[in-house]
């Protein structure tokens, strides 16, 4: 009897029909919304020529703007990962007066126009503002400095961490924490060995979302940053300035650099997230 060769499949079988149509619609939408615009961006940047691309990419102003955008986004996402986790824990584990109001206020950066958020932050943290006046005697200046950029990025990125971690905390049973305490685990050991491992994938997801939002943020930053070249000028603003100067190729070069750096960082975090899911997926 002839041996039966195994059938090679490039997709898992499904009882639901329509895979071809669904895949076609998905690829078409992905191409129109993502792939074609990105390809146009790369082509526009390539039209500048190798010499101009290198000149734009290595100019001190471009490097300073990229450094501020990415370091500010990483710092803001890290701060949001810590305080967003604490805020989500408080909202899930404790009952207190005004809890629903605090829970609703978390989504405020989602609904608030970014320009309004920037104006409000600039007014509050200006030297004559409510918080800025308190910090002035300490010789701490927030508005119109790189610190003001980070404050704005923290403000707009916090909901991403809270709303990503909160559902996971709601599904976690408090009995596990009580069991760890009964078995003699200290509070810190319970936090790091029982509570945090199941939260790592969700926390990394919130970190990535907060970073991705912060690195491309424009509206809420320009009002509080001061926009001083080489000091408090972010990369998205530099792109807008080049567009206003009709330097479309130069703007495309800066945008392409931002895209490549963002993709590399997000890919690295996603690989870490995948490893965390494999390690703690069954916790």
N, C-alpha and C positions, 0 to 999 in steps of 0.2 A: 504494500500500500504506500502510495506517495506521501511524503511528509507534508503536513499543512504548514505553510509559512505564516508567521504572525503578521497581522495587518497593522501597518503603521498609521497612527492617527496623530494629527497635529492639533486636535482639540478634543476635549472630553465630550462624550455623547450626552445629549440632553433630551428629555421628553417634550420640551417646548420647541416648536418649529420657529423658523424665521431667523436663523443665525446669520445667513448671508445678507439679508436685508438690514438687520441690526448692525452688523459689522460695517456694511457700506455706509450707513448713515453716520455711524460713529467716526469712521475715518474721514468722511466728507466734512463733518462739523469740526473735527480736530484740525484738518488742513486749513479750513477757512478762518478759523479763530486763532490758531496757534502757529502752525507750521509755515503757512504762506507769509504772514506778517514777519515772522522771524527770518525767513529766507530773504525777504525784501530788505530787512535791516542789515543783514550780513552783506548783501550785494551793494547797498548804499555805502556802507563802511569801506568795502573793498574798492569802490570807485575813487577813493581819495588817493590811492597809490601807497606803496610801502613806505616811502620817505615821510609823507604827511601823516600816515597812521602812526609811525614811530614817534614823530614830533608831537602829535597830540597826546599819545598815550604816556609819554615820558615827561611832558611839561610839568613843572612844579605845581602849577595851579590844578591840573587834573589829578595828580597824585595826592595833593592835599585834600581835594574834595572827595576822592574815593576813600582815602584813609578815614576821614571823618564819618562818611556814610556807613562804612562797614564796621568800624570799631564802635561807633555809636549804636548801630543796630545790634551787634553782638552783646554789648553791655546792657542795652535795654532789654533784649530777650532774656539774658541771664537774670537780671533783676526781676523781670516778670515771672520767670520760672519759679523763683523762690517765693515771692510774695503772692503770686497767683495761686500756688499750691496752698499756702497758709490761708488765703481768703476762701478758697474752695473748701478747705477742711472746716473752717469756722461756719460757713453757710450750710454744710451738710451735717456736721456733728452736733451743733449747738442750736438751741432755741432761745431767742432773746427778742426784746421789743425792737421793732424796726427791721427785723431780719428780711422781710419781703421787700422793704424799701431799699436796703443795701443790695439785695439780689437783683432788683430792677436797675439800680444805678450802675451795676457792672456793665450793662449793655449800652450805657450812654455813649461811649466812644463810637459804637457802631452806628447809632442814629444821628449823632451830632455832625454837621458838616465840618470838614477838616479846617476850613478857613475860620469858622466860628471858634473851634477849639484852639487854634493858634492865637487868635486875638484875645481870648479869655486867658490863656496861659501867659501871654506877654503882659497883659494888664495886671495879673496877680503877682508875677515874679519880677516885674520892673522895679527899679530902685525905689519908686514911690508907691509900689503896689502893696497889697496886704502882707504877702509873705516876703517880698523883696525888701520892704522897709524893716522887717525884723532881722533879715540876714545882712543888711547893710552895715550895722555896727560891728559885725563879725568879719567884715571885709570879704564877704561871699557874694559874688555877683552871678546871677543865674541867667537872666534875660540878656540876649544879644551876645552870648558866649557859647562855646561848644557844650557847656553844661546844660544850657537851655535846650539845645538840640536833643540831648539825651532825655531830658524831662518830657519833652513832647513825644518822643518815641516810646517812652515807658507808658505814657497816658494812652496812646492809641493801640498799644499791643497787649495790655493787661487782659482784656476780655477773651483773647484767643486761648490763653493758658487756663483761665478759670473755667470757661465753657468746655474745654477739652478734658480737663481732669475731673470736673464735678460729676458727670455721669458715672465714671469709674468708681469714685468714692461712694456714690449712692448705692452701687451694687455690692460693695464690700460689706461684709457682715461684721458688726462690732464684736460678735462672739469670739472671733479669731484673736482680737487684741486682748480680750479678757482671758482667753485660754493661755496666751503667751505670758500674761502677768501671773496667772496661777501656777505656771510651770517655773516661775522664778526669773523670768527675763526682766531686765531693767527697762526703764522707759525708753532710753536711747536705743537699746538693743531691739526693742519692739518696733521702734520707728524705722530703723535701718534694715532690719531683717524680716519684718512681717508686713509693715505698711507700705514702704517705698517700692519694693520689688514689683508688685503688680501695677504700680503707678508709673514705672519708668517709660513704657511705650507711649502712654497718653501724655506724659510730661514732655517727652521729646517731641511729640507731634505738636503740642502747644508751643514749644520753643521754636520749632521750624516755622510755624504760621506767624508767630510774633516777629521773628527775624525777617521773613519774607515781606511782611507788611511794612516793617520799619525801614528796610533798606531802600524801598522805593517811595517812601512817604515824602510829600511835597507841601501840601496845603497847610498843615498844622505846624510845619517847621519854619517856613520862611518868615513868619511874623515874629517869632521869638528868637530866631538865630542871629539876626543882625546882618547876615549875608556878607560878611567881610571876606574878600578873597584871601586864601591861604590861612584863614583863621576859623571862620564859622560858615563857610560856603559848602553846601552839600552837593553831591554829584547830580541829582535831578535838577537842581537850580542851574548848574553849569550847562546842562543839556538845553534848558530853556533859553539861557543867555545866548548860546551858540545859534539856536534856531532864530532868535530875534535878530541876530547879526547875519542871517541868511547863510550861515556856515552849516549846511545840512549834512555834509559828509563828516565834519568834525563832531557834530552832535551824534551822528550814527556811530562813530568810533567810540565815544565815551559810553553810549548806551550798550554797545556790544561788549565792552570791557565789563560793565556792570552785570550784563547777562551771564557772561562766562564765569565771573567770580561767584555770582549768586548760585549758579547751577552747580559749581564745584563744591561750595560749602553745603548746600542743601543735599547733594548727593552723599557727601561724607556723613552728615547727620542721619540721613535715611539708612545708610549702611549700619551705623551704630544702633539705630532704632530696630532694624531687622534682627541684629544680633541680640538685642535686649528681648525682643519678642520670642526668639527661639529659646532663650535662657529662662525667661520668666513667664512664658506663655501658659504653663501648667500650674503656676502658683495660685 
